[in-house]
Amino acid sequence: MHAHPALALASSETHVPVVAPTSADGVLDLLWLVIALPLVGAAVLLLLGNRRTQGYGHWIGLATITASFVLSLVSFFTLLGRDEGDRQVAQHLWTWMEAGRLDVGFDLLYDPLSALFLLLITGVGALIHLYSVGYMAHDPRRSRFFAYLNLFVAAMLMLVLAENYVGLFLGWEGVGLASYLLIGFWQHKPSAAAAAKKAFVINRVGDMGLGLAIFLMFATFGTTSFSGISALSSGATETTLNWIGVLLLVGACGKSAQVPLQAWLLDAMEGPTPVSALIHAATMVTAGVYLVTRSNFIFELAPTAQTAVVIVATVTLLWGAIIGCAKDDIKKGLAGSTMSQIGYMMLGAGLGVAGYAFAIFHLLTHGFFKANMFLGAGSVMHAMDDDVDMRHYGALNKALPITFATFALGFLAIIGIPPFSGFWSKDKIIETALVENPVVGICALLGAGITGFYMTRMVLMTFFTRKRWADGVHPHESPKVMTIPLIVLAALSALGGLMLAGNWIVDWLSPVVGHAEHHDPPLPVIVITLITIAVVAAGVALAWLLVGKREVPREAPTDVSFATRAARADLYGDAINDAVVVTPGMAAVRGSVATDRSLVDGLFTGGATVVAGTGELLRRLQNGYVRSYALGILVGAVLLVLTLVAVN
């Protein structure tokens, strides 16, 4: 193992390499096992088959991901004990591709950024695996489910540990495959099969953007290595860097469900609830934020692309929040919330050096409280015979005391009530946005208020208001194997903000993303904090007035405003896609088919048709009748005589 070559990073003033070669401690030589363990677990479960492993396959899945977490934790403390300039380490495993100028190694990079992602992916992933032991207890294909979970985690680990963009792309595609398998796990449901295909196709659009970005980077720099591109990026033209940045953003939009590639996310709720938690908290949707942050050496020199990130993120954080306001499906409400919260992370990353660390900080805290709430939603569904409609809930706080208490802590964290984790992370993004661009900052502040509304609405409809259960439903608390992960995640939701103590996360990530110069916000920080809390409180109060103090009907009313109808229809995301992409695409395909049949087929088959027609005419002359042949001879002889007479 050897140290990663100098990684250039951007600050507000310079773009300089900061890392010198170092040697690695022995434990870091085993980093490849972090990926290999869950991958081997998936391979064993898939090769042995579901029937052979039905009784113990779930424990194999849980054991491998837990072992990866332990190794990630030990590696983190090993890195923590190093000096700041000695915290980027790379491992060359083997040469992967070598042809001409192309030389791609199967190399791993372990640095402060990937270290945090490893802890999130394996830690939260292990808790979701444990929860799944209970949630999927009666599923006949449980072992296969755990194999797919392991594959999902292994692909995400490959994505964040890769030392170059080709390795990242391998993990990127692996995540796409695993999400397809898990979203459509209950493929006997047509809605689940359709949702899996939708997620797969939309993500392929984003993947084309990332693929083109990698091609352009290799054509420009002659390498796909992070260190090589970072060192050479200052020599490229701004136009080239902007194109690379925009293409990277397209890839990020697909994986992180940012506008305009967001339509797959809510449909993905058709998968089992642990899948939703894994996608939204620890794996897939965080990939785009990682990509932009890891590519800071591109975006810091590409102002147009960086501005595009900010615009997309601002639109998305409001888009997802508005959708969340009108959803009665508890999982889809949380999905809209994820879209919005990832928008905050992308906004932080788009703000550059000043916001990268806070984007990752919010990604971590979101991983805690969103996994907590998704698994809490699964616990509610478990108690309500798999009913996802919040209009059929109500007054569950006493029937599900542990689920309610843990969900409440996640609720306080996501809306940003101090001292819970979301307050520390999301408020820093809002504060940074107000410094960098007041208009964007105000939009982020508005999004916080809407978050307060839709999350309070969700809590009221589920755990308070009157009981609206159907006859025969008897709500009951989930077993310990499901509630223990909820308790751990609730504790992290409450205490996760301590990571910011003393600006620790900013200093920790500085070797990767650089240090930003301090700029005072337009108002004192305490004033911004109080304003943010007041805006959130206004959203909470509005939800109490519209939901808590009113009768909640068991069926959604139809006489609603246009805004409500639009939010229920996901702000017409599918309709827009149909109008802009699907309908024109189908028309183009039909036109191509018609052209192929008329013009292309005509050119290639026309000659054969002429020959066949000519042969048909000639065939009629060979009819087998002697009198016809005699007549032919007579006519021929007469014509010959007449010709000779005419010539003479």
Backbone hydrogen bonds, N-H to C=O, Kabsch-Sander energy under -0.5 kcal/mol:
donor,donor_aa,acceptor,acceptor_aa,energy
2,H,90,A,-1.9
3,A,22,T,-1.4
4,H,88,Q,-1.3
8,A,6,A,-0.7
9,L,16,V,-1.7
11,S,14,T,-2.9
12,S,515,H,-0.6
16,V,9,L,-1.2
18,V,7,L,-1.1
20,A,85,G,-0.7
28,L,25,D,-0.9
29,D,25,D,-0.6
29,D,26,G,-1.4
30,L,27,V,-1.6
31,L,28,L,-1.3
33,L,30,L,-2.0
34,V,31,L,-1.8
35,I,31,L,-0.7
35,I,32,W,-0.6
36,A,32,W,-2.4
37,L,33,L,-2.7
39,L,35,I,-1.5
40,V,36,A,-3.1
41,G,37,L,-2.3
42,A,38,P,-2.4
43,A,39,L,-2.3
44,V,40,V,-2.9
45,L,41,G,-2.2
46,L,42,A,-2.3
47,L,43,A,-2.7
48,L,44,V,-2.5
49,G,45,L,-1.2
53,T,49,G,-1.4
54,Q,50,N,-0.6
54,Q,51,R,-0.6
56,Y,53,T,-0.9
57,G,53,T,-3.4
59,W,56,Y,-0.9
60,I,56,Y,-1.4
61,G,57,G,-2.2
62,L,58,H,-2.3
63,A,59,W,-2.7
64,T,60,I,-2.3
65,I,61,G,-1.6
66,T,62,L,-2.1
67,A,63,A,-2.3
68,S,64,T,-1.8
69,F,65,I,-1.9
70,V,66,T,-2.3
71,L,67,A,-2.2
72,S,68,S,-2.4
73,L,69,F,-2.6
74,V,70,V,-2.4
75,S,71,L,-2.4
76,F,72,S,-2.2
77,F,73,L,-2.1
78,T,74,V,-1.9
79,L,75,S,-2.5
80,L,76,F,-2.6
81,G,77,F,-1.3
82,R,79,L,-1.6
86,D,83,D,-2.0
87,R,84,E,-0.9
89,V,110,Y,-2.7
90,A,2,H,-2.2
91,Q,108,L,-2.5
93,L,91,Q,-0.7
93,L,106,F,-2.0
94,W,106,F,-0.7
96,W,94,W,-0.5
96,W,104,V,-2.2
97,M,104,V,-2.3
99,A,102,L,-2.7
102,L,99,A,-2.2
103,D,101,R,-0.6
104,V,97,M,-3.0
105,G,103,D,-0.6
106,F,94,W,-3.7
107,D,105,G,-1.8
108,L,91,Q,-2.7
109,L,161,L,-3.5
110,Y,89,V,-3.4
111,D,109,L,-0.5
115,A,111,D,-2.6
116,L,112,P,-1.4
117,F,113,L,-1.8
118,L,114,S,-2.4
119,L,115,A,-1.8
120,L,116,L,-2.1
121,I,117,F,-3.1
122,T,118,L,-2.4
123,G,119,L,-2.1
124,V,120,L,-1.9
125,G,120,L,-0.7
125,G,121,I,-1.2
126,A,122,T,-2.1
127,L,123,G,-1.7
128,I,124,V,-2.2
129,H,125,G,-2.2
130,L,126,A,-2.4
131,Y,127,L,-2.4
132,S,128,I,-2.2
133,V,129,H,-1.1
133,V,130,L,-0.7
134,G,130,L,-0.8
134,G,131,Y,-0.8
135,Y,131,Y,-2.4
136,M,132,S,-2.7
137,A,134,G,-1.3
139,D,136,M,-1.7
142,R,139,D,-1.3
145,F,141,R,-2.0
146,F,142,R,-2.2
147,A,143,S,-2.0
148,Y,144,R,-2.2
149,L,145,F,-2.3
150,N,146,F,-2.5
151,L,147,A,-2.3
152,F,148,Y,-2.6
153,V,149,L,-2.4
154,A,150,N,-2.7
155,A,151,L,-2.4
156,M,152,F,-2.0
157,L,153,V,-2.4
158,M,154,A,-2.1
159,L,155,A,-2.0
160,V,156,M,-1.9
161,L,157,L,-1.5
162,A,158,M,-1.3
163,E,107,D,-2.0
165,Y,224,T,-2.6
168,L,164,N,-2.1
169,F,165,Y,-2.1
170,L,166,V,-1.7
171,G,167,G,-1.9
172,W,168,L,-2.6
173,E,169,F,-2.5
174,G,170,L,-2.0
175,V,171,G,-2.5
176,G,172,W,-1.5
177,L,173,E,-2.4
178,A,174,G,-2.6
179,S,175,V,-2.4
180,Y,176,G,-1.7
181,L,177,L,-2.1
182,L,178,A,-2.2
183,I,179,S,-3.0
184,G,180,Y,-1.6
185,F,182,L,-1.5
187,Q,185,F,-1.4
189,K,186,W,-2.1
192,A,189,K,-0.6
193,A,189,K,-2.1
194,A,190,P,-2.5
195,A,191,S,-2.1
196,A,192,A,-2.3
197,K,193,A,-2.0
198,K,194,A,-2.4
199,A,195,A,-2.5
200,F,196,A,-2.3
201,V,197,K,-2.7
202,I,198,K,-2.4
203,N,199,A,-2.1
204,R,200,F,-1.4
205,V,201,V,-1.3
206,G,202,I,-1.5
207,D,203,N,-2.5
208,M,204,R,-1.8
209,G,205,V,-1.2
210,L,206,G,-1.9
211,G,207,D,-2.9
212,L,208,M,-2.5
213,A,209,G,-2.1
214,I,210,L,-2.2
215,F,211,G,-2.2
216,L,212,L,-2.5
217,M,213,A,-2.4
218,F,214,I,-2.4
219,A,215,F,-2.6
220,T,216,L,-2.0
221,F,217,M,-3.3
222,G,217,M,-0.5
222,G,218,F,-2.1
223,T,217,M,-0.5
226,F,163,E,-1.9
229,I,225,S,-2.6
230,S,226,F,-2.6
231,A,227,S,-2.3
232,L,228,G,-1.5
233,S,229,I,-1.7
235,G,232,L,-1.9
236,A,233,S,-1.5
241,L,237,T,-2.2
242,N,238,E,-2.5
243,W,239,T,-2.2
244,I,240,T,-2.5
245,G,241,L,-2.8
246,V,242,N,-2.6
247,L,243,W,-2.4
248,L,244,I,-2.4
249,L,245,G,-2.1
250,V,246,V,-2.0
251,G,247,L,-1.8
252,A,248,L,-2.4
253,C,249,L,-2.7
254,G,250,V,-1.6
255,K,251,G,-1.8
256,S,252,A,-2.7
257,A,254,G,-0.7
258,Q,253,C,-1.9
261,L,258,Q,-2.5
265,L,262,Q,-1.6
267,D,263,A,-0.6
268,A,264,W,-1.4
269,M,266,L,-1.3
270,E,267,D,-1.8
271,G,268,A,-1.7
275,V,272,P,-1.3
276,S,272,P,-1.4
277,A,273,T,-2.2
278,L,274,P,-2.3
279,I,275,V,-3.0
280,H,276,S,-2.5
281,A,277,A,-2.0
282,A,277,A,-0.6
282,A,278,L,-1.1
283,T,278,L,-1.9
285,V,279,I,-1.9
286,T,283,T,-1.6
287,A,283,T,-0.5
287,A,284,M,-1.7
290,Y,286,T,-2.2
291,L,287,A,-2.5
292,V,288,G,-2.1
293,T,289,V,-2.4
294,R,290,Y,-3.3
295,S,291,L,-1.8
296,N,293,T,-1.4
298,I,295,S,-2.1
299,F,295,S,-1.9
300,E,296,N,-2.5
301,L,298,I,-1.2
302,A,299,F,-1.2
306,Q,302,A,-2.4
307,T,303,P,-2.3
308,A,304,T,-2.1
309,V,305,A,-1.9
310,V,306,Q,-1.8
311,I,307,T,-2.4
312,V,308,A,-2.7
313,A,309,V,-2.5
314,T,310,V,-2.5
315,V,311,I,-2.4
316,T,312,V,-2.4
317,L,313,A,-2.6
318,L,314,T,-1.3
319,W,315,V,-2.6
320,G,316,T,-2.9
321,A,317,L,-1.0
322,I,318,L,-2.5
323,I,319,W,-2.0
324,G,320,G,-2.1
325,C,321,A,-0.8
325,C,322,I,-0.8
326,A,323,I,-1.5
327,K,323,I,-0.5
330,I,328,D,-0.6
330,I,388,V,-2.6
333,G,329,D,-2.4
334,L,330,I,-1.7
335,A,331,K,-1.9
336,G,332,K,-2.4
337,S,333,G,-1.7
338,T,334,L,-2.2
339,M,335,A,-2.3
340,S,336,G,-1.9
341,Q,337,S,-2.9
342,I,338,T,-3.0
343,G,339,M,-1.5
344,Y,340,S,-1.5
345,M,341,Q,-1.8
346,M,342,I,-2.9
347,L,343,G,-2.3
348,G,344,Y,-2.4
349,A,345,M,-2.4
350,G,346,M,-2.6
351,L,347,L,-1.3
352,G,349,A,-1.3
354,A,351,L,-0.6
355,G,352,G,-2.2
356,Y,352,G,-1.7
359,A,355,G,-2.3
360,I,356,Y,-2.1
361,F,357,A,-2.3
362,H,358,F,-2.6
363,L,359,A,-1.8
364,L,360,I,-2.1
365,T,361,F,-2.4
366,H,362,H,-2.7
367,G,363,L,-1.7
368,F,364,L,-1.4
369,F,365,T,-2.5
370,K,366,H,-2.7
371,A,367,G,-1.1
372,N,368,F,-2.0
373,M,369,F,-2.0
374,F,370,K,-2.6
375,L,371,A,-2.5
376,G,372,N,-1.9
377,A,373,M,-2.5
378,G,374,F,-2.1
379,S,375,L,-2.0
380,V,376,G,-2.2
381,M,377,A,-2.7
382,H,378,G,-2.5
383,A,379,S,-1.6
384,M,380,V,-1.5
385,D,382,H,-0.6
386,D,381,M,-3.3
387,D,384,M,-1.3
390,M,328,D,-3.3
390,M,388,V,-0.7
392,H,389,D,-2.0
393,Y,390,M,-1.7
394,G,462,T,-0.9
395,A,464,F,-2.1
396,L,462,T,-0.9
397,N,463,F,-1.4
400,L,396,L,-2.4
404,F,400,L,-2.7
405,A,401,P,-2.4
406,T,402,I,-2.5
407,F,403,T,-2.4
408,A,404,F,-2.5
409,L,405,A,-1.5
410,G,406,T,-1.8
411,F,407,F,-2.5
412,L,408,A,-2.5
413,A,409,L,-1.8
414,I,410,G,-2.6
415,I,411,F,-2.0
416,G,412,L,-0.6
416,G,413,A,-0.5
417,I,412,L,-2.4
420,F,417,I,-2.0
421,S,493,S,-2.3
423,F,420,F,-1.3
424,W,420,F,-0.9
424,W,421,S,-0.6
425,S,421,S,-1.6
426,K,422,G,-2.2
427,D,422,G,-0.7
427,D,423,F,-0.9
428,K,424,W,-0.6
429,I,425,S,-1.2
430,I,426,K,-2.3
431,E,427,D,-2.6
432,T,428,K,-2.4
433,A,429,I,-2.7
434,L,430,I,-2.2
435,V,431,E,-1.5
436,E,432,T,-2.5
437,N,433,A,-3.2
441,G,433,A,-0.6
441,G,437,N,-2.5
442,I,438,P,-2.4
443,C,439,V,-2.0
444,A,440,V,-2.4
445,L,441,G,-2.1
446,L,442,I,-2.6
447,G,443,C,-2.3
448,A,444,A,-1.5
449,G,445,L,-1.5
450,I,446,L,-2.2
451,T,447,G,-2.3
452,G,448,A,-1.9
453,F,449,G,-1.5
454,Y,450,I,-2.7
455,M,451,T,-2.2
456,T,452,G,-1.4
457,R,453,F,-2.5
458,M,454,Y,-1.9
459,V,455,M,-2.2
460,L,456,T,-2.8
461,M,457,R,-2.6
462,T,458,M,-1.6
463,F,459,V,-2.8
464,F,459,V,-0.7
464,F,460,L,-1.4
468,R,393,Y,-2.4
473,V,470,A,-1.8
482,M,479,P,-1.8
483,T,479,P,-1.8
484,I,480,K,-2.8
486,L,482,M,-0.9
487,I,483,T,-2.4
488,V,484,I,-2.3
489,L,485,P,-2.5
490,A,486,L,-2.3
491,A,487,I,-2.1
492,L,488,V,-2.0
493,S,489,L,-2.4
494,A,490,A,-1.8
495,L,491,A,-2.4
496,G,492,L,-2.1
498,L,495,L,-2.0
499,M,496,G,-1.7
500,L,497,G,-1.8
501,A,498,L,-1.6
503,N,500,L,-2.5
504,W,501,A,-0.9
505,I,499,M,-0.8
507,D,503,N,-2.1
508,W,504,W,-2.7
509,L,505,I,-2.0
510,S,506,V,-0.7
512,V,509,L,-1.9
513,V,509,L,-2.4
514,G,510,S,-1.9
527,V,524,P,-0.6
528,I,524,P,-2.2
529,T,525,V,-2.6
530,L,526,I,-2.3
531,I,527,V,-2.6
532,T,528,I,-2.6
533,I,529,T,-2.5
534,A,530,L,-2.2
535,V,531,I,-2.5
536,V,532,T,-2.5
537,A,533,I,-2.7
538,A,534,A,-2.0
539,G,535,V,-1.8
540,V,536,V,-2.3
541,A,537,A,-2.8
542,L,538,A,-2.3
543,A,539,G,-2.0
544,W,540,V,-2.0
545,L,541,A,-2.2
546,L,542,L,-2.5
547,V,543,A,-2.5
548,G,543,A,-1.3
549,K,544,W,-2.0
550,R,547,V,-0.9
560,V,558,T,-1.8
565,R,561,S,-2.2
566,A,562,F,-2.7
567,A,563,A,-2.3
568,R,564,T,-2.6
569,A,565,R,-1.6
570,D,567,A,-1.7
571,L,566,A,-3.4
572,Y,566,A,-0.6
572,Y,569,A,-1.1
573,G,569,A,-0.5
573,G,570,D,-1.2
576,I,572,Y,-2.6
577,N,573,G,-2.3
578,D,574,D,-2.6
579,A,575,A,-2.5
580,V,576,I,-3.0
581,V,577,N,-2.7
582,V,577,N,-2.3
583,T,578,D,-3.5
585,G,581,V,-2.2
586,M,582,V,-2.9
587,A,583,T,-2.5
588,A,584,P,-2.6
589,V,585,G,-2.3
590,R,586,M,-2.8
591,G,587,A,-2.6
592,S,588,A,-2.4
593,V,589,V,-2.6
594,A,590,R,-2.4
595,T,591,G,-2.6
596,D,592,S,-2.6
597,R,593,V,-2.4
598,S,594,A,-2.5
599,L,595,T,-2.1
600,V,595,T,-1.6
601,D,596,D,-3.1
603,L,599,L,-2.5
604,F,600,V,-2.2
605,T,601,D,-2.8
606,G,602,G,-1.6
607,G,603,L,-0.5
609,T,605,T,-2.1
610,V,606,G,-2.3
611,V,607,G,-2.4
612,A,608,A,-2.5
613,G,609,T,-2.4
614,T,610,V,-2.7
615,G,611,V,-2.7
616,E,612,A,-1.9
617,L,613,G,-1.9
618,L,614,T,-2.6
619,R,615,G,-2.4
620,R,616,E,-1.1
621,L,617,L,-0.7
621,L,618,L,-0.9
622,Q,618,L,-0.8
622,Q,619,R,-0.7
623,N,621,L,-1.1
629,Y,625,Y,-1.7
630,A,626,V,-2.8
631,L,627,R,-2.4
632,G,628,S,-2.2
633,I,629,Y,-2.5
634,L,630,A,-2.7
635,V,631,L,-2.8
636,G,632,G,-2.5
637,A,633,I,-2.7
638,V,634,L,-2.6
639,L,635,V,-2.4
640,L,636,G,-2.2
641,V,637,A,-2.6
642,L,638,V,-2.7
643,T,639,L,-2.1
644,L,640,L,-2.3
645,V,641,V,-2.6
646,A,642,L,-2.4
647,V,643,T,-2.1
648,N,644,L,-2.3
